[in-house]
Amino acid sequence: MIIQIDHNKSIDTDSFSSAERHVLQKIIGWQSLVDSLADFRQKTKSALAVGWNNSGPVRTTESLSLVIQQLEKELRIRLDTQ
């Protein structure tokens, strides 16, 4: 999956580990369900701590961090328009 970061950068999740992609799928799901940025950040923190199938923490790489920041921006926009 290619994720657009702002207007001039994109990240291909093929470069992510399996655990990172699994956590990212959880985070993307939560992004559409939460009612606040605080809830999203808590769900993200929990997903990263639990890891893939309770395998333990997933390290937040620079690319994953950029994707999470982009998802937060998109969430803010959704919340502001509701």
N, C-alpha and C positions, 0 to 999 in steps of 0.2 A: 504494500500500500504506500502510495506517495502522499505525504502530508505537506500542504503548503504552509509555510511559515512566513507571515506577512506577504509582501509582494515580490520579494527578490530571492527567496530561499525556499527550497523544498527538501524534505528528508524522506528517504526511502527506507521503510521499515524492514526491508530485506536484510539490512545491515545489523538489525537488532538480534539479540539472542532469543531463543524460544521463550525464555522466562520473561524477557522484556516485552515481547509481542503479546504474551498472555496477559500481563499486567496492563498493557496499553488497551487491550480489548475491554477489560474490566473498567478502566478509567473512562473510556469513550462511552460505555454504557451508562456509567454514573453521571457523566456530563449531561445527559439528556433527562435524568430523573431528579437530580437534586434541586433544592429551592434556594440555595445560597452558595456563595463562594466558599464560605467556611465549611459547609457540608462537603463540598467537592474536595477541598484540601484535606479534610479528615479521611474521606474515602480513598483518596490517592495515597495518603500516608499509610493507611491500613493495607491497601493492596500491595504497596512496595514492601511493607514489613512481612506480610504473610508469604508473598511470592507465589510461585506457580505450584498449585496443589499442595500448599503448606510446606513448600520446600525451603522456606527461609527467605531472608531479605534479598531484594533485587537492588543492586547498585544503580543509582541514578547517573547514567552517563550524560555527557553534554547534549547529545542528540535527544535522548529521552527527556531531559530537562527542558529543552526548547519546545518539544512537542507538548509537554504538560503546560508550559507557559502559554502556548497558542490556544490550547483547549480552554484555559482559564479566560483568555481574552474573548473567545467565542461565547463562553458561558456568561460573562459580564454583559455582552451584547444581548443575549437572549433574555437575561433577567431584566435588563433596562427597558426592553420593549414589551414586557408583560404588564 
